Amino acid sequence: VQLQASGGGLVQAGGSLRLSCAASGTTLRGNKVSGWYRQVPGKQRELVARITAGSMTSYADSVKGRFTISRNIAKNTVDLQMNSLKPDDTAVYYCNTFTHGRHFWGQGTELTVSS
């Protein structure tokens, strides 16, 4: 199982960006849960959003109403649409999926939100 995250970059506060995580070796829609996490230096990795096999979604309080997680079945990706970005959203974002009894991680994509 491999996950390839993409879409990070530099954006101004208030802007939007979409992250995408392409999977190989697994079908994301069949996995128990997939999600996006983020991490800043010196802090623990935190859950941003996740989506279950039944398409139930949940979000960190800090991103509710601004971020939307979704799956693209045709492309076998899990995407994170991020709107109204804030400088506090600056982090390295990692995608994750749980299958075969364990978690798999992508390599991370960096987001910088300038004020």
Sine and cosine of phi, psi and omega as CSV:
sin_phi,cos_phi,sin_psi,cos_psi,sin_omega,cos_omega
0.00,0.00,0.78,-0.63,0.07,-1.00
-0.74,-0.67,0.63,-0.77,0.05,-1.00
-0.86,-0.51,0.75,-0.67,-0.01,-1.00
-0.86,-0.51,0.94,-0.35,-0.01,-1.00
-1.00,-0.03,0.57,-0.82,0.03,-1.00
-0.48,-0.88,0.23,-0.97,0.12,-0.99
0.95,-0.32,-0.11,0.99,0.01,-1.00
-0.94,0.35,0.15,-0.99,0.02,-1.00
0.27,-0.96,-0.31,-0.95,0.00,-1.00
-0.96,-0.29,0.78,-0.62,-0.01,-1.00
-0.62,-0.79,0.49,-0.87,0.04,-1.00
-0.98,0.18,0.45,-0.89,0.07,-1.00
-0.82,0.58,0.68,-0.73,-0.05,-1.00
1.00,-0.04,-0.20,0.98,-0.03,-1.00
-0.99,0.11,-0.06,-1.00,-0.05,-1.00
-0.77,-0.64,0.42,-0.91,0.05,-1.00
-0.41,-0.91,0.45,-0.89,0.02,-1.00
-0.82,-0.57,0.82,-0.57,0.09,-1.00
-0.99,-0.14,0.53,-0.85,0.02,-1.00
-0.72,-0.70,0.61,-0.79,0.01,-1.00
-0.80,-0.60,0.93,-0.36,-0.01,-1.00
-1.00,-0.07,0.72,-0.69,-0.05,-1.00
-0.94,-0.34,0.57,-0.82,0.16,-0.99
-0.72,-0.70,0.54,-0.84,-0.04,-1.00
0.99,0.12,0.02,1.00,0.04,-1.00
-0.37,-0.93,0.40,-0.92,0.07,-1.00
-0.96,-0.29,0.92,-0.38,-0.16,-0.99
-0.87,0.49,-0.58,0.82,-0.08,-1.00
-0.92,0.40,-0.36,0.93,0.00,-1.00
-1.00,-0.04,-0.14,0.99,-0.04,-1.00
-0.99,0.15,0.52,-0.85,-0.09,-1.00
-0.83,0.56,-0.70,0.71,-0.01,-1.00
-0.39,-0.92,0.58,-0.82,0.11,-0.99
-0.71,-0.70,0.44,-0.90,-0.05,-1.00
-0.24,-0.97,0.01,-1.00,0.06,-1.00
-0.85,-0.52,0.69,-0.72,0.07,-1.00
-0.84,-0.54,0.24,-0.97,0.10,-1.00
-0.59,-0.80,0.39,-0.92,-0.04,-1.00
-0.54,-0.84,0.69,-0.72,0.14,-0.99
-0.92,-0.40,0.42,-0.91,-0.03,-1.00
-0.83,0.56,0.73,-0.69,0.04,-1.00
1.00,0.08,-0.03,1.00,0.00,-1.00
-0.83,-0.56,0.33,-0.94,0.04,-1.00
-0.96,0.28,0.46,-0.89,0.10,-0.99
-0.91,0.40,0.70,-0.71,-0.04,-1.00
-0.84,-0.55,0.51,-0.86,0.04,-1.00
-0.96,0.28,0.74,-0.68,0.06,-1.00
-0.98,-0.19,-0.77,0.63,-0.04,-1.00
-0.34,-0.94,0.47,-0.88,0.06,-1.00
-0.54,-0.84,0.36,-0.93,-0.01,-1.00
-0.68,-0.74,0.71,-0.70,-0.05,-1.00
-1.00,-0.04,0.11,-0.99,0.04,-1.00
-0.87,0.50,-0.50,0.86,0.04,-1.00
-1.00,0.06,0.19,0.98,0.05,-1.00
0.93,0.36,0.35,0.94,0.14,-0.99
-0.99,0.17,0.68,-0.73,-0.05,-1.00
-0.89,-0.45,0.46,-0.89,0.10,-0.99
-0.56,-0.83,0.44,-0.90,-0.12,-0.99
-0.67,-0.74,0.46,-0.89,0.19,-0.98
-0.91,0.42,0.55,-0.83,-0.02,-1.00
-0.84,0.55,-0.55,0.83,-0.08,-1.00
-0.93,0.36,-0.28,0.96,-0.05,-1.00
-0.88,-0.48,-0.06,1.00,-0.01,-1.00
-0.84,0.55,0.71,-0.70,0.00,-1.00
1.00,0.09,-0.18,0.98,0.00,-1.00
-0.90,-0.44,-0.56,0.83,-0.05,-1.00
-0.94,-0.33,0.53,-0.85,0.06,-1.00
-0.70,-0.71,0.81,-0.59,0.06,-1.00
-0.99,-0.17,0.59,-0.81,0.00,-1.00
-0.45,-0.89,0.28,-0.96,0.09,-1.00
-0.91,-0.41,0.64,-0.76,0.14,-0.99
-0.95,-0.30,0.97,-0.24,-0.09,-1.00
-0.91,0.42,-0.66,0.75,-0.04,-1.00
-0.89,0.45,-0.62,0.78,-0.04,-1.00
-1.00,-0.06,-0.16,0.99,-0.06,-1.00
0.84,0.54,0.78,0.63,0.01,-1.00
-0.81,-0.59,0.36,-0.93,0.22,-0.97
-0.87,-0.49,0.81,-0.59,-0.15,-0.99
-0.90,-0.43,0.43,-0.90,0.04,-1.00
-0.76,-0.65,0.95,-0.32,0.08,-1.00
-1.00,0.05,0.84,-0.54,-0.06,-1.00
-0.88,-0.47,0.88,-0.48,0.01,-1.00
-0.89,-0.46,0.28,-0.96,0.03,-1.00
0.75,0.66,0.76,0.65,-0.08,-1.00
-0.91,0.42,0.55,-0.83,-0.01,-1.00
-0.85,-0.53,0.40,-0.92,0.06,-1.00
-0.82,0.57,-0.53,0.85,0.03,-1.00
-0.91,0.40,-0.21,0.98,0.06,-1.00
-0.99,0.14,-0.13,0.99,0.02,-1.00
-0.87,0.50,0.83,-0.56,-0.06,-1.00
-0.04,-1.00,0.12,-0.99,0.23,-0.97
-1.00,-0.06,0.79,-0.61,-0.05,-1.00
-0.98,-0.22,0.73,-0.69,-0.02,-1.00
-0.85,-0.52,0.69,-0.72,0.13,-0.99
-1.00,-0.09,0.38,-0.93,-0.14,-0.99
-0.51,-0.86,0.56,-0.83,0.15,-0.99
-0.60,-0.80,0.51,-0.86,-0.01,-1.00
-0.93,-0.37,0.89,-0.45,0.03,-1.00
-0.39,-0.92,0.35,-0.94,-0.02,-1.00
0.81,0.58,0.52,0.85,0.09,-1.00
0.97,0.23,0.24,0.97,0.01,-1.00
-0.44,-0.90,0.21,-0.98,0.04,-1.00
-1.00,-0.02,0.61,-0.79,0.12,-0.99
-0.86,-0.50,0.60,-0.80,-0.07,-1.00
-0.85,-0.52,0.58,-0.82,0.19,-0.98
-0.99,0.15,0.01,-1.00,-0.13,-0.99
-1.00,0.09,-0.16,0.99,0.01,-1.00
1.00,-0.08,0.61,-0.79,0.09,-1.00
-0.71,-0.70,0.70,-0.71,-0.16,-0.99
-1.00,-0.03,0.73,-0.69,0.09,-1.00
-0.89,-0.47,0.77,-0.64,0.11,-0.99
-0.84,-0.55,0.83,-0.56,0.02,-1.00
-0.94,-0.35,0.89,-0.46,-0.03,-1.00
-1.00,-0.02,0.54,-0.84,-0.03,-1.00
-1.00,0.00,0.00,0.00,0.00,0.00
